[in-house]
């Protein structure tokens, strides 16, 4: 099973990378972009085949290491 974890800053937390990308896009005349948030994606290959167990394990990974839950949110997508 494959787990895809997307980690991104919580709303209200200053995203300096997002601001820099937004400014650069504006400089390139992409004026329709209203906001940019930059995050990271982590792809895990798991031996677990039970979806509920895999999700629980990946949530533990996120809480312990993959995301700083004080300032970051995360989402998990599981694929067979």
PyMOL Python script that loads the backbone (N, CA, C, O; Angstrom):
from pymol import cmd

cmd.read_pdbstr("""\
ATOM      1  N   UNK A   1       0.847  -1.182   0.000  1.00  0.00           N
ATOM      2  CA  UNK A   1       0.000   0.000   0.000  1.00  0.00           C
ATOM      3  C   UNK A   1       0.887   1.238   0.000  1.00  0.00           C
ATOM      4  O   UNK A   1       1.972   1.246   0.582  1.00  0.00           O
ATOM      5  N   UNK A   2       0.406   2.273  -0.660  1.00  0.00           N
ATOM      6  CA  UNK A   2       1.145   3.531  -0.725  1.00  0.00           C
ATOM      7  C   UNK A   2       0.372   4.585   0.065  1.00  0.00           C
ATOM      8  O   UNK A   2      -0.846   4.699  -0.064  1.00  0.00           O
ATOM      9  N   UNK A   3       1.083   5.345   0.874  1.00  0.00           N
ATOM     10  CA  UNK A   3       0.496   6.460   1.617  1.00  0.00           C
ATOM     11  C   UNK A   3       1.121   7.747   1.113  1.00  0.00           C
ATOM     12  O   UNK A   3       2.342   7.871   1.028  1.00  0.00           O
ATOM     13  N   UNK A   4       0.270   8.695   0.783  1.00  0.00           N
ATOM     14  CA  UNK A   4       0.728  10.012   0.341  1.00  0.00           C
ATOM     15  C   UNK A   4       0.314  11.011   1.417  1.00  0.00           C
ATOM     16  O   UNK A   4      -0.871  11.189   1.700  1.00  0.00           O
ATOM     17  N   UNK A   5       1.305  11.651   2.003  1.00  0.00           N
ATOM     18  CA  UNK A   5       1.064  12.611   3.081  1.00  0.00           C
ATOM     19  C   UNK A   5       1.391  14.001   2.562  1.00  0.00           C
ATOM     20  O   UNK A   5       2.506  14.251   2.103  1.00  0.00           O
ATOM     21  N   UNK A   6       0.429  14.897   2.632  1.00  0.00           N
ATOM     22  CA  UNK A   6       0.646  16.305   2.272  1.00  0.00           C
ATOM     23  C   UNK A   6       0.680  17.116   3.551  1.00  0.00           C
ATOM     24  O   UNK A   6      -0.252  17.068   4.353  1.00  0.00           O
ATOM     25  N   UNK A   7       1.757  17.859   3.737  1.00  0.00           N
ATOM     26  CA  UNK A   7       1.956  18.672   4.932  1.00  0.00           C
ATOM     27  C   UNK A   7       2.005  20.135   4.498  1.00  0.00           C
ATOM     28  O   UNK A   7       2.711  20.493   3.555  1.00  0.00           O
ATOM     29  N   UNK A   8       1.245  20.971   5.200  1.00  0.00           N
ATOM     30  CA  UNK A   8       1.182  22.383   4.840  1.00  0.00           C
ATOM     31  C   UNK A   8       0.965  23.209   6.098  1.00  0.00           C
ATOM     32  O   UNK A   8       0.422  22.726   7.092  1.00  0.00           O
ATOM     33  N   UNK A   9       1.400  24.467   6.035  1.00  0.00           N
ATOM     34  CA  UNK A   9       1.242  25.350   7.190  1.00  0.00           C
ATOM     35  C   UNK A   9      -0.232  25.622   7.464  1.00  0.00           C
ATOM     36  O   UNK A   9      -1.038  25.733   6.540  1.00  0.00           O
ATOM     37  N   UNK A  10      -0.568  25.727   8.729  1.00  0.00           N
ATOM     38  CA  UNK A  10      -1.946  26.036   9.111  1.00  0.00           C
ATOM     39  C   UNK A  10      -2.320  27.436   8.635  1.00  0.00           C
ATOM     40  O   UNK A  10      -1.463  28.304   8.468  1.00  0.00           O
ATOM     41  N   UNK A  11      -3.607  27.634   8.422  1.00  0.00           N
ATOM     42  CA  UNK A  11      -4.101  28.963   8.064  1.00  0.00           C
ATOM     43  C   UNK A  11      -3.700  29.941   9.163  1.00  0.00           C
ATOM     44  O   UNK A  11      -3.818  29.633  10.348  1.00  0.00           O
ATOM     45  N   UNK A  12      -3.236  31.095   8.775  1.00  0.00           N
ATOM     46  CA  UNK A  12      -2.833  32.100   9.746  1.00  0.00           C
ATOM     47  C   UNK A  12      -1.342  32.076  10.066  1.00  0.00           C
ATOM     48  O   UNK A  12      -0.819  33.028  10.644  1.00  0.00           O
ATOM     49  N   UNK A  13      -0.657  31.003   9.699  1.00  0.00           N
ATOM     50  CA  UNK A  13       0.792  30.930   9.899  1.00  0.00           C
ATOM     51  C   UNK A  13       1.451  31.513   8.653  1.00  0.00           C
ATOM     52  O   UNK A  13       1.148  31.104   7.532  1.00  0.00           O
ATOM     53  N   UNK A  14       2.351  32.467   8.856  1.00  0.00           N
ATOM     54  CA  UNK A  14       3.022  33.120   7.738  1.00  0.00           C
ATOM     55  C   UNK A  14       3.788  32.100   6.904  1.00  0.00           C
ATOM     56  O   UNK A  14       4.612  31.347   7.425  1.00  0.00           O
ATOM     57  N   UNK A  15       3.509  32.085   5.613  1.00  0.00           N
ATOM     58  CA  UNK A  15       4.179  31.192   4.665  1.00  0.00           C
ATOM     59  C   UNK A  15       5.109  32.046   3.809  1.00  0.00           C
ATOM     60  O   UNK A  15       4.707  32.542   2.756  1.00  0.00           O
ATOM     61  N   UNK A  16       6.344  32.217   4.257  1.00  0.00           N
ATOM     62  CA  UNK A  16       7.276  33.094   3.547  1.00  0.00           C
ATOM     63  C   UNK A  16       7.628  32.550   2.162  1.00  0.00           C
ATOM     64  O   UNK A  16       7.816  33.330   1.229  1.00  0.00           O
ATOM     65  N   UNK A  17       7.719  31.233   2.014  1.00  0.00           N
ATOM     66  CA  UNK A  17       7.963  30.657   0.692  1.00  0.00           C
ATOM     67  C   UNK A  17       6.783  30.932  -0.235  1.00  0.00           C
ATOM     68  O   UNK A  17       6.971  31.269  -1.404  1.00  0.00           O
ATOM     69  N   UNK A  18       5.586  30.789   0.282  1.00  0.00           N
ATOM     70  CA  UNK A  18       4.392  31.069  -0.515  1.00  0.00           C
ATOM     71  C   UNK A  18       4.343  32.523  -0.950  1.00  0.00           C
ATOM     72  O   UNK A  18       3.981  32.824  -2.087  1.00  0.00           O
ATOM     73  N   UNK A  19       4.706  33.421  -0.050  1.00  0.00           N
ATOM     74  CA  UNK A  19       4.730  34.849  -0.384  1.00  0.00           C
ATOM     75  C   UNK A  19       5.749  35.126  -1.489  1.00  0.00           C
ATOM     76  O   UNK A  19       5.475  35.897  -2.409  1.00  0.00           O
ATOM     77  N   UNK A  20       6.925  34.500  -1.399  1.00  0.00           N
ATOM     78  CA  UNK A  20       7.966  34.707  -2.410  1.00  0.00           C
ATOM     79  C   UNK A  20       7.507  34.181  -3.778  1.00  0.00           C
ATOM     80  O   UNK A  20       7.733  34.827  -4.801  1.00  0.00           O
ATOM     81  N   UNK A  21       6.869  33.015  -3.790  1.00  0.00           N
ATOM     82  CA  UNK A  21       6.369  32.460  -5.046  1.00  0.00           C
ATOM     83  C   UNK A  21       5.269  33.345  -5.613  1.00  0.00           C
ATOM     84  O   UNK A  21       5.229  33.597  -6.817  1.00  0.00           O
ATOM     85  N   UNK A  22       4.377  33.816  -4.750  1.00  0.00           N
ATOM     86  CA  UNK A  22       3.291  34.699  -5.183  1.00  0.00           C
ATOM     87  C   UNK A  22       3.850  35.965  -5.820  1.00  0.00           C
ATOM     88  O   UNK A  22       3.384  36.395  -6.875  1.00  0.00           O
ATOM     89  N   UNK A  23       4.851  36.559  -5.176  1.00  0.00           N
ATOM     90  CA  UNK A  23       5.481  37.774  -5.715  1.00  0.00           C
ATOM     91  C   UNK A  23       6.124  37.493  -7.071  1.00  0.00           C
ATOM     92  O   UNK A  23       5.981  38.280  -8.007  1.00  0.00           O
ATOM     93  N   UNK A  24       6.834  36.363  -7.173  1.00  0.00           N
ATOM     94  CA  UNK A  24       7.499  36.016  -8.438  1.00  0.00           C
ATOM     95  C   UNK A  24       6.473  35.785  -9.547  1.00  0.00           C
ATOM     96  O   UNK A  24       6.680  36.216 -10.681  1.00  0.00           O
ATOM     97  N   UNK A  25       5.384  35.117  -9.230  1.00  0.00           N
ATOM     98  CA  UNK A  25       4.339  34.901 -10.241  1.00  0.00           C
ATOM     99  C   UNK A  25       3.740  36.229 -10.697  1.00  0.00           C
ATOM    100  O   UNK A  25       3.462  36.413 -11.882  1.00  0.00           O
ATOM    101  N   UNK A  26       3.540  37.157  -9.753  1.00  0.00           N
ATOM    102  CA  UNK A  26       3.042  38.483 -10.117  1.00  0.00           C
ATOM    103  C   UNK A  26       4.015  39.213 -11.029  1.00  0.00           C
ATOM    104  O   UNK A  26       3.607  39.900 -11.966  1.00  0.00           O
ATOM    105  N   UNK A  27       5.307  39.060 -10.751  1.00  0.00           N
ATOM    106  CA  UNK A  27       6.331  39.679 -11.606  1.00  0.00           C
ATOM    107  C   UNK A  27       6.308  39.118 -13.020  1.00  0.00           C
ATOM    108  O   UNK A  27       6.685  39.797 -13.975  1.00  0.00           O
ATOM    109  N   UNK A  28       5.865  37.883 -13.143  1.00  0.00           N
ATOM    110  CA  UNK A  28       5.765  37.231 -14.451  1.00  0.00           C
ATOM    111  C   UNK A  28       4.389  37.435 -15.094  1.00  0.00           C
ATOM    112  O   UNK A  28       4.046  36.780 -16.078  1.00  0.00           O
ATOM    113  N   UNK A  29       3.612  38.353 -14.519  1.00  0.00           N
ATOM    114  CA  UNK A  29       2.294  38.742 -15.049  1.00  0.00           C
ATOM    115  C   UNK A  29       1.220  37.669 -14.896  1.00  0.00           C
ATOM    116  O   UNK A  29       0.247  37.660 -15.651  1.00  0.00           O
ATOM    117  N   UNK A  30       1.384  36.761 -13.926  1.00  0.00           N
ATOM    118  CA  UNK A  30       0.318  35.822 -13.585  1.00  0.00           C
ATOM    119  C   UNK A  30      -0.529  36.470 -12.489  1.00  0.00           C
ATOM    120  O   UNK A  30      -0.450  36.101 -11.317  1.00  0.00           O
ATOM    121  N   UNK A  31      -1.326  37.428 -12.896  1.00  0.00           N
ATOM    122  CA  UNK A  31      -2.047  38.280 -11.953  1.00  0.00           C
ATOM    123  C   UNK A  31      -3.293  37.641 -11.353  1.00  0.00           C
ATOM    124  O   UNK A  31      -3.860  38.190 -10.408  1.00  0.00           O
ATOM    125  N   UNK A  32      -3.728  36.518 -11.863  1.00  0.00           N
ATOM    126  CA  UNK A  32      -4.941  35.909 -11.335  1.00  0.00           C
ATOM    127  C   UNK A  32      -4.695  35.102 -10.055  1.00  0.00           C
ATOM    128  O   UNK A  32      -5.648  34.662  -9.410  1.00  0.00           O
ATOM    129  N   UNK A  33      -3.434  34.906  -9.686  1.00  0.00           N
ATOM    130  CA  UNK A  33      -3.114  34.147  -8.478  1.00  0.00           C
ATOM    131  C   UNK A  33      -3.346  35.036  -7.264  1.00  0.00           C
ATOM    132  O   UNK A  33      -2.724  36.089  -7.125  1.00  0.00           O
ATOM    133  N   UNK A  34      -4.248  34.601  -6.388  1.00  0.00           N
ATOM    134  CA  UNK A  34      -4.583  35.399  -5.201  1.00  0.00           C
ATOM    135  C   UNK A  34      -3.731  35.047  -3.991  1.00  0.00           C
ATOM    136  O   UNK A  34      -3.418  35.915  -3.176  1.00  0.00           O
ATOM    137  N   UNK A  35      -3.354  33.777  -3.871  1.00  0.00           N
ATOM    138  CA  UNK A  35      -2.559  33.353  -2.717  1.00  0.00           C
ATOM    139  C   UNK A  35      -1.799  32.095  -3.088  1.00  0.00           C
ATOM    140  O   UNK A  35      -2.260  31.302  -3.908  1.00  0.00           O
ATOM    141  N   UNK A  36      -0.631  31.911  -2.483  1.00  0.00           N
ATOM    142  CA  UNK A  36       0.168  30.710  -2.687  1.00  0.00           C
ATOM    143  C   UNK A  36       0.555  30.163  -1.317  1.00  0.00           C
ATOM    144  O   UNK A  36       1.014  30.906  -0.449  1.00  0.00           O
ATOM    145  N   UNK A  37       0.368  28.877  -1.136  1.00  0.00           N
ATOM    146  CA  UNK A  37       0.816  28.187   0.068  1.00  0.00           C
ATOM    147  C   UNK A  37       1.740  27.067  -0.400  1.00  0.00           C
ATOM    148  O   UNK A  37       1.380  26.291  -1.285  1.00  0.00           O
ATOM    149  N   UNK A  38       2.915  26.983   0.186  1.00  0.00           N
ATOM    150  CA  UNK A  38       3.892  25.971  -0.180  1.00  0.00           C
ATOM    151  C   UNK A  38       3.928  24.913   0.920  1.00  0.00           C
ATOM    152  O   UNK A  38       3.949  25.238   2.107  1.00  0.00           O
ATOM    153  N   UNK A  39       3.934  23.667   0.517  1.00  0.00           N
ATOM    154  CA  UNK A  39       3.984  22.564   1.479  1.00  0.00           C
ATOM    155  C   UNK A  39       4.953  21.501   1.005  1.00  0.00           C
ATOM    156  O   UNK A  39       5.810  21.744   0.156  1.00  0.00           O
ATOM    157  N   UNK A  40       4.799  20.326   1.571  1.00  0.00           N
ATOM    158  CA  UNK A  40       5.649  19.214   1.159  1.00  0.00           C
ATOM    159  C   UNK A  40       4.797  17.956   1.047  1.00  0.00           C
ATOM    160  O   UNK A  40       3.761  17.830   1.699  1.00  0.00           O
ATOM    161  N   UNK A  41       5.253  17.031   0.210  1.00  0.00           N
ATOM    162  CA  UNK A  41       4.569  15.765   0.028  1.00  0.00           C
ATOM    163  C   UNK A  41       5.542  14.636   0.355  1.00  0.00           C
ATOM    164  O   UNK A  41       6.686  14.627  -0.099  1.00  0.00           O
ATOM    165  N   UNK A  42       5.062  13.694   1.147  1.00  0.00           N
ATOM    166  CA  UNK A  42       5.868  12.542   1.550  1.00  0.00           C
ATOM    167  C   UNK A  42       5.138  11.299   1.060  1.00  0.00           C
ATOM    168  O   UNK A  42       3.957  11.115   1.355  1.00  0.00           O
ATOM    169  N   UNK A  43       5.833  10.445   0.313  1.00  0.00           N
ATOM    170  CA  UNK A  43       5.235   9.223  -0.222  1.00  0.00           C
ATOM    171  C   UNK A  43       5.884   8.036   0.491  1.00  0.00           C
ATOM    172  O   UNK A  43       7.104   7.868   0.480  1.00  0.00           O
ATOM    173  N   UNK A  44       5.035   7.223   1.108  1.00  0.00           N
ATOM    174  CA  UNK A  44       5.510   6.073   1.869  1.00  0.00           C
ATOM    175  C   UNK A  44       4.988   4.784   1.235  1.00  0.00           C
ATOM    176  O   UNK A  44       3.809   4.691   0.892  1.00  0.00           O
ATOM    177  N   UNK A  45       5.854   3.801   1.081  1.00  0.00           N
ATOM    178  CA  UNK A  45       5.436   2.467   0.650  1.00  0.00           C
ATOM    179  C   UNK A  45       5.316   1.615   1.903  1.00  0.00           C
ATOM    180  O   UNK A  45       6.277   1.462   2.657  1.00  0.00           O
ATOM    181  N   UNK A  46       4.140   1.066   2.116  1.00  0.00           N
ATOM    182  CA  UNK A  46       3.861   0.305   3.334  1.00  0.00           C
ATOM    183  C   UNK A  46       3.610  -1.159   3.010  1.00  0.00           C
ATOM    184  O   UNK A  46       3.057  -1.480   1.958  1.00  0.00           O
ATOM    185  N   UNK A  47       4.013  -2.044   3.906  1.00  0.00           N
ATOM    186  CA  UNK A  47       3.716  -3.464   3.741  1.00  0.00           C
ATOM    187  C   UNK A  47       2.319  -3.792   4.261  1.00  0.00           C
ATOM    188  O   UNK A  47       1.759  -4.835   3.922  1.00  0.00           O
ATOM    189  N   UNK A  48       1.758  -2.912   5.079  1.00  0.00           N
ATOM    190  CA  UNK A  48       0.417  -3.131   5.640  1.00  0.00           C
ATOM    191  C   UNK A  48      -0.621  -3.140   4.527  1.00  0.00           C
ATOM    192  O   UNK A  48      -0.588  -2.286   3.640  1.00  0.00           O
ATOM    193  N   UNK A  49      -1.542  -4.096   4.566  1.00  0.00           N
ATOM    194  CA  UNK A  49      -2.591  -4.199   3.545  1.00  0.00           C
ATOM    195  C   UNK A  49      -3.958  -3.786   4.067  1.00  0.00           C
ATOM    196  O   UNK A  49      -4.867  -3.530   3.277  1.00  0.00           O
ATOM    197  N   UNK A  50      -4.122  -3.716   5.382  1.00  0.00           N
ATOM    198  CA  UNK A  50      -5.388  -3.286   5.980  1.00  0.00           C
ATOM    199  C   UNK A  50      -5.424  -1.760   6.006  1.00  0.00           C
ATOM    200  O   UNK A  50      -4.571  -1.126   6.627  1.00  0.00           O
ATOM    201  N   UNK A  51      -6.423  -1.166   5.324  1.00  0.00           N
ATOM    202  CA  UNK A  51      -6.462   0.293   5.182  1.00  0.00           C
ATOM    203  C   UNK A  51      -6.583   1.009   6.522  1.00  0.00           C
ATOM    204  O   UNK A  51      -5.915   2.020   6.741  1.00  0.00           O
ATOM    205  N   UNK A  52      -7.404   0.514   7.403  1.00  0.00           N
ATOM    206  CA  UNK A  52      -7.585   1.170   8.707  1.00  0.00           C
ATOM    207  C   UNK A  52      -6.292   1.149   9.515  1.00  0.00           C
ATOM    208  O   UNK A  52      -5.925   2.146  10.137  1.00  0.00           O
ATOM    209  N   UNK A  53      -5.606   0.010   9.504  1.00  0.00           N
ATOM    210  CA  UNK A  53      -4.331  -0.089  10.237  1.00  0.00           C
ATOM    211  C   UNK A  53      -3.271   0.810   9.609  1.00  0.00           C
ATOM    212  O   UNK A  53      -2.503   1.463  10.315  1.00  0.00           O
ATOM    213  N   UNK A  54      -3.234   0.840   8.275  1.00  0.00           N
ATOM    214  CA  UNK A  54      -2.255   1.682   7.587  1.00  0.00           C
ATOM    215  C   UNK A  54      -2.499   3.150   7.910  1.00  0.00           C
ATOM    216  O   UNK A  54      -1.556   3.886   8.199  1.00  0.00           O
ATOM    217  N   UNK A  55      -3.765   3.586   7.863  1.00  0.00           N
ATOM    218  CA  UNK A  55      -4.086   4.984   8.159  1.00  0.00           C
ATOM    219  C   UNK A  55      -3.681   5.334   9.589  1.00  0.00           C
ATOM    220  O   UNK A  55      -3.103   6.394   9.832  1.00  0.00           O
ATOM    221  N   UNK A  56      -3.981   4.452  10.526  1.00  0.00           N
ATOM    222  CA  UNK A  56      -3.640   4.706  11.929  1.00  0.00           C
ATOM    223  C   UNK A  56      -2.125   4.812  12.102  1.00  0.00           C
ATOM    224  O   UNK A  56      -1.634   5.667  12.840  1.00  0.00           O
ATOM    225  N   UNK A  57      -1.392   3.937  11.416  1.00  0.00           N
ATOM    226  CA  UNK A  57       0.066   3.964  11.528  1.00  0.00           C
ATOM    227  C   UNK A  57       0.645   5.247  10.926  1.00  0.00           C
ATOM    228  O   UNK A  57       1.546   5.854  11.504  1.00  0.00           O
ATOM    229  N   UNK A  58       0.135   5.652   9.781  1.00  0.00           N
ATOM    230  CA  UNK A  58       0.634   6.873   9.136  1.00  0.00           C
ATOM    231  C   UNK A  58       0.272   8.103   9.967  1.00  0.00           C
ATOM    232  O   UNK A  58       1.064   9.041  10.058  1.00  0.00           O
ATOM    233  N   UNK A  59      -0.908   8.109  10.570  1.00  0.00           N
ATOM    234  CA  UNK A  59      -1.270   9.222  11.465  1.00  0.00           C
ATOM    235  C   UNK A  59      -0.285   9.314  12.618  1.00  0.00           C
ATOM    236  O   UNK A  59       0.115  10.413  13.002  1.00  0.00           O
ATOM    237  N   UNK A  60       0.113   8.173  13.176  1.00  0.00           N
ATOM    238  CA  UNK A  60       1.108   8.178  14.250  1.00  0.00           C
ATOM    239  C   UNK A  60       2.440   8.736  13.756  1.00  0.00           C
ATOM    240  O   UNK A  60       3.110   9.484  14.468  1.00  0.00           O
ATOM    241  N   UNK A  61       2.818   8.368  12.532  1.00  0.00           N
ATOM    242  CA  UNK A  61       4.056   8.888  11.948  1.00  0.00           C
ATOM    243  C   UNK A  61       4.000  10.405  11.810  1.00  0.00           C
ATOM    244  O   UNK A  61       4.966  11.106  12.109  1.00  0.00           O
ATOM    245  N   UNK A  62       2.855  10.897  11.353  1.00  0.00           N
ATOM    246  CA  UNK A  62       2.686  12.343  11.176  1.00  0.00           C
ATOM    247  C   UNK A  62       2.780  13.070  12.504  1.00  0.00           C
ATOM    248  O   UNK A  62       3.458  14.092  12.615  1.00  0.00           O
ATOM    249  N   UNK A  63       2.106  12.546  13.499  1.00  0.00           N
ATOM    250  CA  UNK A  63       2.091  13.185  14.818  1.00  0.00           C
ATOM    251  C   UNK A  63       3.469  13.149  15.475  1.00  0.00           C
ATOM    252  O   UNK A  63       3.834  14.072  16.203  1.00  0.00           O
ATOM    253  N   UNK A  64       4.239  12.083  15.220  1.00  0.00           N
ATOM    254  CA  UNK A  64       5.537  11.914  15.877  1.00  0.00           C
ATOM    255  C   UNK A  64       6.685  12.582  15.136  1.00  0.00           C
ATOM    256  O   UNK A  64       7.636  13.047  15.764  1.00  0.00           O
ATOM    257  N   UNK A  65       6.612  12.637  13.780  1.00  0.00           N
ATOM    258  CA  UNK A  65       7.788  13.071  13.039  1.00  0.00           C
ATOM    259  C   UNK A  65       7.500  13.883  11.784  1.00  0.00           C
ATOM    260  O   UNK A  65       8.145  14.907  11.555  1.00  0.00           O
ATOM    261  N   UNK A  66       6.565  13.456  10.983  1.00  0.00           N
ATOM    262  CA  UNK A  66       6.422  14.021   9.643  1.00  0.00           C
ATOM    263  C   UNK A  66       5.850  15.436   9.616  1.00  0.00           C
ATOM    264  O   UNK A  66       6.135  16.191   8.686  1.00  0.00           O
ATOM    265  N   UNK A  67       5.060  15.808  10.602  1.00  0.00           N
ATOM    266  CA  UNK A  67       4.462  17.149  10.647  1.00  0.00           C
ATOM    267  C   UNK A  67       4.694  17.775  12.011  1.00  0.00           C
ATOM    268  O   UNK A  67       4.651  17.096  13.037  1.00  0.00           O
ATOM    269  N   UNK A  68       4.939  19.071  12.006  1.00  0.00           N
ATOM    270  CA  UNK A  68       4.991  19.837  13.249  1.00  0.00           C
ATOM    271  C   UNK A  68       3.565  20.315  13.491  1.00  0.00           C
ATOM    272  O   UNK A  68       3.159  21.358  12.978  1.00  0.00           O
ATOM    273  N   UNK A  69       2.810  19.556  14.269  1.00  0.00           N
ATOM    274  CA  UNK A  69       1.373  19.803  14.393  1.00  0.00           C
ATOM    275  C   UNK A  69       1.028  21.103  15.117  1.00  0.00           C
ATOM    276  O   UNK A  69      -0.142  21.483  15.175  1.00  0.00           O
ATOM    277  N   UNK A  70       2.013  21.779  15.662  1.00  0.00           N
ATOM    278  CA  UNK A  70       1.759  23.089  16.259  1.00  0.00           C
ATOM    279  C   UNK A  70       1.468  24.106  15.156  1.00  0.00           C
ATOM    280  O   UNK A  70       0.595  24.960  15.310  1.00  0.00           O
ATOM    281  N   UNK A  71       2.198  24.014  14.047  1.00  0.00           N
ATOM    282  CA  UNK A  71       2.046  24.997  12.965  1.00  0.00           C
ATOM    283  C   UNK A  71       1.639  24.387  11.626  1.00  0.00           C
ATOM    284  O   UNK A  71       1.394  25.114  10.663  1.00  0.00           O
ATOM    285  N   UNK A  72       1.565  23.051  11.557  1.00  0.00           N
ATOM    286  CA  UNK A  72       1.263  22.398  10.279  1.00  0.00           C
ATOM    287  C   UNK A  72       0.054  21.475  10.392  1.00  0.00           C
ATOM    288  O   UNK A  72      -0.189  20.865  11.432  1.00  0.00           O
ATOM    289  N   UNK A  73      -0.690  21.391   9.304  1.00  0.00           N
ATOM    290  CA  UNK A  73      -1.741  20.400   9.129  1.00  0.00           C
ATOM    291  C   UNK A  73      -1.237  19.366   8.138  1.00  0.00           C
ATOM    292  O   UNK A  73      -0.262  19.599   7.422  1.00  0.00           O
ATOM    293  N   UNK A  74      -1.903  18.228   8.100  1.00  0.00           N
ATOM    294  CA  UNK A  74      -1.534  17.214   7.127  1.00  0.00           C
ATOM    295  C   UNK A  74      -2.780  16.470   6.653  1.00  0.00           C
ATOM    296  O   UNK A  74      -3.802  16.424   7.338  1.00  0.00           O
ATOM    297  N   UNK A  75      -2.662  15.895   5.472  1.00  0.00           N
ATOM    298  CA  UNK A  75      -3.713  15.034   4.950  1.00  0.00           C
ATOM    299  C   UNK A  75      -3.050  13.742   4.488  1.00  0.00           C
ATOM    300  O   UNK A  75      -1.881  13.726   4.103  1.00  0.00           O
ATOM    301  N   UNK A  76      -3.821  12.668   4.537  1.00  0.00           N
ATOM    302  CA  UNK A  76      -3.303  11.351   4.177  1.00  0.00           C
ATOM    303  C   UNK A  76      -4.192  10.759   3.095  1.00  0.00           C
ATOM    304  O   UNK A  76      -5.417  10.744   3.215  1.00  0.00           O
ATOM    305  N   UNK A  77      -3.560  10.273   2.043  1.00  0.00           N
ATOM    306  CA  UNK A  77      -4.261   9.555   0.978  1.00  0.00           C
ATOM    307  C   UNK A  77      -3.633   8.174   0.877  1.00  0.00           C
ATOM    308  O   UNK A  77      -2.412   8.049   0.780  1.00  0.00           O
ATOM    309  N   UNK A  78      -4.464   7.138   0.900  1.00  0.00           N
ATOM    310  CA  UNK A  78      -3.970   5.771   0.778  1.00  0.00           C
ATOM    311  C   UNK A  78      -4.345   5.215  -0.582  1.00  0.00           C
ATOM    312  O   UNK A  78      -5.456   5.423  -1.069  1.00  0.00           O
ATOM    313  N   UNK A  79      -3.402   4.503  -1.190  1.00  0.00           N
ATOM    314  CA  UNK A  79      -3.635   3.849  -2.486  1.00  0.00           C
ATOM    315  C   UNK A  79      -3.170   2.408  -2.381  1.00  0.00           C
ATOM    316  O   UNK A  79      -2.183   2.115  -1.705  1.00  0.00           O
ATOM    317  N   UNK A  80      -3.884   1.503  -3.053  1.00  0.00           N
ATOM    318  CA  UNK A  80      -3.474   0.082  -3.002  1.00  0.00           C
ATOM    319  C   UNK A  80      -2.141  -0.160  -3.699  1.00  0.00           C
ATOM    320  O   UNK A  80      -1.664  -1.294  -3.742  1.00  0.00           O
TER     321      UNK A  80
END
""", "prot")
cmd.dss("prot")
cmd.show_as("cartoon", "prot")
cmd.util.cbc("prot")
cmd.orient("prot")
